């Protein structure tokens, strides 16, 4: 039986009209219902060409047990980011502030006032690759809302207040001490086993690698080693297209194995610089090969 998306004009939303999840479109009615029922809003944002949006839909939104739990404990709202870029921009800022990264599908849990209190992107149906399952996330959020609603609402209001603060225009001098502290922070966050920084999902840290390359050229230290390790790991994993060249947006796991199946111009332009600069720094032929293959991909597939 179709849900409340059946009358939508968005191709993306129409893809979800037969989900057992009782989706509805963005609007005041959703928040009025949430307030009436005393439950939070689950906001899912994506777009028709998004690979992991389709994966999450198949794994979780088409699963009867998961849908039943969502329908009981949340008001579920679907948004097409291409139709509502304004809504997407607001909550993407919250996702990035809370998690340090962003992407789609974007999954945000909101108070009845629309304030985000917990956010993420893709969660698998079952726990894997260091990520909690979507069911675990749903249960944790629902339980926290039921037992500590006042704290949750205060946290959501605090997120909105912090994001609404005007950015400071004050600039600090870039001193050697400041650069030393930045390098130390990166060293502490470095994944010495798999390369890169932090855990899953892992985005290619292009600008961080550029900083470490320049610092290594000026001062030496272990920055070059971190760049070499990270670049080798990214190029050897599933995030790099071994047949056609070019990098996917990010790796779903911490090992650079499972890619998010989109190759974007801006990511590849930045990574082309990184691998070219690495080749210039140490003469690494593998770095040269990846740089050339990435350039070929850009000129062949993304030139208009």
C-alpha positions as CSV (number, residue, x, y, z in Angstrom):
1,X,0.0,0.0,0.0
2,X,1.5,3.4,-1.0
3,X,2.5,5.8,1.8
4,X,2.1,9.5,1.9
5,X,4.7,10.1,-0.9
6,X,2.4,8.6,-3.6
7,X,1.3,12.1,-4.7
8,X,4.8,13.6,-4.7
9,X,6.2,15.2,-7.9
10,X,9.8,14.3,-7.0
11,X,11.2,11.2,-8.8
12,X,13.3,10.4,-5.7
13,X,10.4,10.6,-3.3
14,X,8.3,8.4,-5.6
15,X,11.0,5.7,-5.4
16,X,10.0,5.4,-1.7
17,X,6.2,5.5,-2.1
18,X,5.9,1.8,-1.7
19,X,8.2,1.5,1.4
20,X,6.5,0.1,4.5
21,X,7.8,3.2,6.2
22,X,5.0,5.8,6.6
23,X,7.0,8.5,4.9
24,X,5.7,12.0,4.4
25,X,7.0,15.1,2.8
26,X,8.7,18.0,4.6
27,X,6.2,20.5,6.0
28,X,4.5,21.8,9.2
29,X,2.1,18.9,9.2
30,X,4.9,16.5,10.1
31,X,6.0,18.5,13.1
32,X,2.5,19.0,14.3
33,X,2.0,15.2,14.2
34,X,5.3,14.7,16.1
35,X,4.1,17.1,18.8
36,X,0.7,15.5,19.0
37,X,2.2,12.0,19.3
38,X,5.1,13.0,21.5
39,X,7.8,11.5,19.3
40,X,10.9,12.9,17.4
41,X,11.1,13.4,13.7
42,X,13.4,11.1,11.6
43,X,14.5,13.2,8.6
44,X,16.1,11.3,5.7
45,X,17.6,13.3,2.9
46,X,18.9,11.9,-0.4
47,X,18.6,12.1,-4.2
48,X,17.7,9.8,-7.0
49,X,21.3,9.1,-8.2
50,X,22.8,8.4,-4.8
51,X,24.1,4.8,-4.5
52,X,24.1,4.5,-0.7
53,X,20.6,6.1,-0.6
54,X,19.4,3.1,-2.5
55,X,21.4,0.7,-0.4
56,X,19.9,2.0,2.8
57,X,16.4,2.0,1.3
58,X,16.8,-1.7,0.3
59,X,18.4,-2.8,3.6
60,X,16.3,-0.8,6.1
61,X,13.3,1.1,4.6
62,X,12.0,-2.0,2.7
63,X,12.5,-4.1,5.8
64,X,9.1,-4.7,7.5
65,X,10.5,-5.0,11.1
66,X,12.6,-1.8,10.8
67,X,9.7,0.1,9.2
68,X,7.3,-0.9,11.9
69,X,9.8,0.3,14.6
70,X,10.2,3.6,12.7
71,X,6.5,4.1,12.3
72,X,5.9,3.5,16.0
73,X,8.6,5.7,17.5
74,X,9.1,8.5,14.9
75,X,7.4,10.7,12.4
76,X,9.3,9.9,9.2
77,X,10.1,12.6,6.7
78,X,11.7,12.1,3.3
79,X,13.4,15.0,1.4
80,X,14.8,15.2,-2.1
81,X,17.9,17.4,-1.8
82,X,17.6,18.5,-5.4
83,X,14.0,19.7,-4.8
84,X,14.7,21.2,-1.4
85,X,18.3,22.4,-1.3
86,X,17.4,24.8,1.5
87,X,16.4,22.0,3.9
88,X,19.4,20.0,2.8
89,X,21.8,22.9,3.5
90,X,20.5,23.5,7.0
91,X,20.8,20.0,8.2
92,X,24.0,19.2,6.4
93,X,25.6,22.0,8.4
94,X,24.4,20.2,11.6
95,X,25.6,16.8,10.4
96,X,29.1,18.2,9.6
97,X,29.2,20.0,12.9
98,X,28.3,16.9,14.9
99,X,30.3,14.3,13.0
100,X,33.0,16.1,11.2
101,X,31.8,14.9,7.7
102,X,28.7,14.8,5.6
103,X,27.1,12.9,2.8
104,X,24.0,11.2,1.6
105,X,21.8,9.6,2.7
106,X,21.7,12.1,5.4
107,X,19.8,10.9,8.5
108,X,18.9,13.5,11.2
109,X,16.8,13.1,14.3
110,X,14.9,16.3,15.2
111,X,12.8,17.7,18.1
112,X,9.3,18.7,17.4
113,X,10.7,22.2,16.8
114,X,12.9,20.9,14.0
115,X,16.1,21.2,16.1
116,X,18.7,18.4,15.3
117,X,20.0,16.5,18.3
118,X,21.6,13.4,16.6
119,X,22.8,13.1,13.0
120,X,24.6,10.8,10.7
121,X,24.6,9.5,7.1
122,X,24.4,5.8,6.1
123,X,23.9,3.1,8.7
124,X,23.7,-0.6,7.7
125,X,20.8,-2.8,8.8
126,X,23.2,-5.0,10.7
127,X,26.4,-4.0,12.6
128,X,29.4,-4.2,10.4
129,X,32.8,-2.6,9.7
130,X,32.8,-0.7,13.0
131,X,29.4,0.9,12.4
132,X,26.4,0.4,14.6
133,X,23.3,-1.0,12.9
134,X,20.5,1.3,12.0
135,X,18.2,-0.7,14.3
136,X,20.6,0.0,17.2
137,X,20.6,3.7,16.3
138,X,16.8,3.8,16.2
139,X,16.5,2.0,19.5
140,X,19.0,4.2,21.2
141,X,17.5,7.4,20.0
142,X,14.0,6.3,20.9
143,X,15.0,5.2,24.4
144,X,16.9,8.4,25.0
145,X,14.0,10.5,23.9
146,X,11.6,8.6,26.2
147,X,13.8,8.7,29.3
148,X,15.7,12.0,28.9
149,X,13.6,14.1,26.6
150,X,14.4,17.4,28.4
151,X,18.1,16.9,27.9
152,X,17.6,15.9,24.2
153,X,15.5,19.1,23.6
154,X,18.1,21.2,25.3
155,X,20.9,19.6,23.2
156,X,18.9,20.4,20.0
157,X,18.4,24.0,21.0
158,X,22.1,24.3,21.8
159,X,23.1,22.9,18.4
160,X,20.8,25.5,16.7
161,X,22.2,28.3,18.9
162,X,25.8,27.4,18.1
163,X,25.2,27.1,14.4
164,X,23.5,30.5,14.3
165,X,26.4,32.3,15.8
166,X,28.1,34.6,13.4
167,X,31.6,33.4,12.4
168,X,34.4,35.3,13.9
169,X,36.4,37.5,11.5
170,X,39.3,37.6,13.8
171,X,42.5,36.0,12.4
172,X,45.4,34.7,14.3
173,X,49.0,34.8,13.1
174,X,50.2,31.5,11.7
175,X,53.2,30.9,14.0
176,X,55.6,27.9,14.1
177,X,54.0,27.0,17.4
178,X,50.6,26.9,15.9
179,X,51.8,24.7,13.1
180,X,53.5,22.4,15.6
181,X,50.2,22.0,17.5
182,X,48.3,21.3,14.3
183,X,50.8,18.6,13.3
184,X,50.6,17.1,16.8
185,X,46.8,16.9,16.6
186,X,47.0,15.2,13.2
187,X,49.6,12.7,14.5
188,X,47.3,11.9,17.4
189,X,44.3,11.3,15.1
190,X,46.3,9.3,12.5
191,X,45.3,5.7,11.8
192,X,48.7,4.0,11.9
193,X,47.2,0.7,10.6
194,X,45.1,1.8,7.6
195,X,46.2,5.4,7.0
196,X,44.1,8.4,7.1
197,X,42.6,10.1,10.1
198,X,39.8,8.9,12.5
199,X,37.4,6.1,11.8
200,X,34.6,5.1,9.5
201,X,33.5,6.6,7.2
202,X,36.8,7.9,5.9
203,X,37.0,10.8,3.5
204,X,40.2,11.5,1.5
205,X,42.0,14.1,3.6
206,X,43.4,16.1,0.6
207,X,44.1,19.4,2.3
208,X,45.6,17.7,5.4
209,X,47.9,15.7,3.1
210,X,49.0,18.9,1.3
211,X,49.7,20.5,4.7
212,X,51.9,17.6,5.8
213,X,53.7,17.5,2.5
214,X,54.6,21.2,2.7
215,X,55.6,20.9,6.3
216,X,57.8,17.9,5.6
217,X,59.5,19.8,2.8
218,X,60.2,22.7,5.2
219,X,61.0,21.0,8.5
220,X,61.3,17.2,8.0
221,X,59.6,15.0,10.6
222,X,57.2,12.2,10.1
223,X,54.6,14.0,7.9
224,X,55.9,12.5,4.7
225,X,55.5,9.0,6.1
226,X,51.8,9.7,7.0
227,X,51.2,11.0,3.5
228,X,52.9,8.0,1.8
229,X,51.0,5.5,3.9
230,X,47.7,7.1,3.4
231,X,48.1,7.6,-0.4
232,X,49.2,4.0,-0.8
233,X,46.2,2.7,1.2
234,X,43.7,4.9,-0.7
235,X,45.1,3.9,-4.1
236,X,45.2,0.1,-3.2
237,X,41.6,0.0,-1.8
238,X,38.2,0.0,-3.3
239,X,37.8,3.7,-3.1
240,X,40.1,4.0,-6.1
241,X,38.8,2.8,-9.4
242,X,41.4,0.2,-10.4
243,X,40.0,0.0,-14.0
244,X,39.0,3.5,-15.0
245,X,41.0,5.7,-12.6
246,X,39.6,8.3,-10.2
247,X,38.5,8.2,-6.6
248,X,35.1,7.7,-5.0
249,X,33.9,10.3,-2.6
250,X,34.7,8.4,0.6
251,X,35.1,4.9,2.1
252,X,32.2,3.5,4.1
253,X,34.7,1.6,6.3
254,X,38.0,2.5,8.0
255,X,40.1,0.3,5.7
256,X,39.4,2.1,2.4
257,X,37.7,-1.0,1.0
258,X,34.0,-0.2,0.5
259,X,33.5,2.9,-1.6
260,X,30.7,5.4,-1.8
261,X,30.0,4.9,-5.5
262,X,30.3,8.5,-6.7
263,X,33.3,10.1,-8.3
264,X,33.3,13.9,-8.0
265,X,35.3,16.5,-9.9
266,X,36.3,18.4,-6.9
267,X,37.6,15.4,-4.9
268,X,39.6,14.1,-7.8
269,X,41.1,17.5,-8.7
270,X,42.3,17.8,-5.1
271,X,43.7,14.3,-5.0
272,X,45.4,14.8,-8.4
273,X,47.4,17.6,-6.7
274,X,48.2,15.4,-3.7
275,X,49.6,12.5,-5.7
276,X,51.4,14.8,-8.1
277,X,53.0,16.6,-5.1
278,X,53.9,13.3,-3.5
279,X,55.6,12.1,-6.7
280,X,57.5,15.4,-6.8
281,X,58.5,15.0,-3.2
282,X,59.8,11.4,-3.2
283,X,59.8,10.2,-6.8
284,X,57.2,7.5,-6.0
285,X,56.3,5.8,-9.4
286,X,53.0,4.5,-7.9
287,X,52.0,8.1,-7.0
288,X,52.9,9.2,-10.5
289,X,50.7,6.4,-12.0
290,X,47.7,7.3,-9.9
291,X,48.1,11.0,-10.7
292,X,48.2,10.2,-14.5
293,X,45.3,7.8,-14.3
294,X,43.2,10.3,-12.3
295,X,44.0,13.1,-14.8
296,X,43.0,10.8,-17.6
297,X,39.7,10.0,-15.9
298,X,39.0,13.7,-15.4
299,X,39.7,14.6,-19.0
300,X,37.9,11.6,-20.4
301,X,34.8,11.3,-18.3
302,X,34.2,14.7,-16.7
303,X,35.2,17.2,-19.4
304,X,32.2,18.9,-20.9
